């Protein structure tokens, strides 16, 4: 493989040479291949040159249709080859990383039109892989064990053979099990309570094999924000344990949909505690020859853990629109936490003695010590409720305590943004009122470059917006069902219905299932199948209707399959513990937390409609608050693309050409 796509001159600045080549690509090579190159794209290319030359962070705000992905890929690939370290492209979620490498995706386009061989590999999150241990348990215990027996029967032969693996063989990826719904998948997929370090199947596990594979990429490793943050937070601990970091040394990072990075950073820094897992880790110690004092303490701490989780259940309450239960920091609960921590501290002391006696397996001992250390740290911060947000999740096998820090900026600043490395934030929505200071401050970025370019699309002629007056009252659910029906008929399907929460989507689903007029429509629901299969089936079945609650961002379906985006309700954040904590910190919670969150998501949601210059269609908002609440109305108007006027009834819409 030729190292660079241009003749490299070592005596000249490398980045300057890349920039010259990128100019050739956009002025000559791509137009000659029939590509429509936009001025905004060329402008962005010159801006990125500064970030790569100075190894700086840059906020690249570029409207929908700018073609920003092609620009950052060119720089990232060349720079990876120059430094001999891959670039990381971090996308907002797992479905987006698939979109980048699909046959008609941007990586394949560049390879085809520029004659490049691009080594792009996916670094998927662990929960995208089958866990052999969970599969083993589910195929015996679960009601639908036939389903899991079939998965077991189809595992590659080497999984159950003793011989060493000769070459990489990918398997166990969520995509291979597209027919499983999310609930079925959760019974066999990796979760954070699996202890891969001590698992005897790890050398044959699809997750471990894929990790070895993507680490060797020469050009690009494409992963999710969550996975990148997991890499950052676990970097030191993995090195201490003698493991390789999740991602290899890299030359640059692109955060696509970069406005979502802070949420991913918080998510990756959360601690999750569960009684069953704690019990199984502690009982490992009882299998060795240990002194009676330690054995008694272990029994005691398991009992205390049981009590603690009972109290958590007692002192937490459900929140509508969220699966996160709010915890009341009751005195009884705090007392139980302190008692639990005290017993753990005594165990820690005893383990120091025990390790001197060499009666316990050293490896097991280290794992237990690390877990205790993590629990002590997590519960320590749980007690300082002003520093953290915590909640309870109810799962089929018991409840889980989740503890998340309120602010991550100090850590991000130290571990990510203090490095001298080109870091690109790419999104259509990064600035707040024209300034990037808000996002920079939240992420701990002290100095940065930035630019904004508008979308090249003619929204006034391509997009119609309707907020139907007569049928959008929140209390009038039947009215919304009727409005949605008329809109779906206007485009003969080809629609995306966006809901603010899974709960709202399920309510709609129940109603549509018994509504005779919806009977003949081809509805697809998020969660029924693996997400990238769901998206590609929506794209290929032009008249189908996709109902989703997480696809406000990133979904890229140009052409006739998506001519109608129906926003069921404005995407305000739920009243869950995370947003309650943000509201508590704000002087004007509605203006500082709820409204900006809703407007950003709304902009993203509306952005799903026009994905090419030939697209046209409708955005409909079925939420009466646009009519009844002055601030909401004026703010929603502000985020509509320039020159788009909204209509007040479906009858006012111009005919849609399907
Ligand atoms: S290595 Fe981890 S994911 Fe794989 S089988 Fe073992 S515990 Fe499960």
Boltz pocket constraint, residues with backbone or C-beta under 6 A from the ligand:
constraints:
  - pocket:
      binder: B
      contacts: [[A, 130], [A, 131], [A, 132], [A, 133], [A, 134], [A, 190], [A, 194], [A, 195], [A, 196], [A, 199], [A, 200], [A, 201], [A, 202], [A, 205], [A, 206], [A, 207], [A, 208]]
      max_distance: 6.0
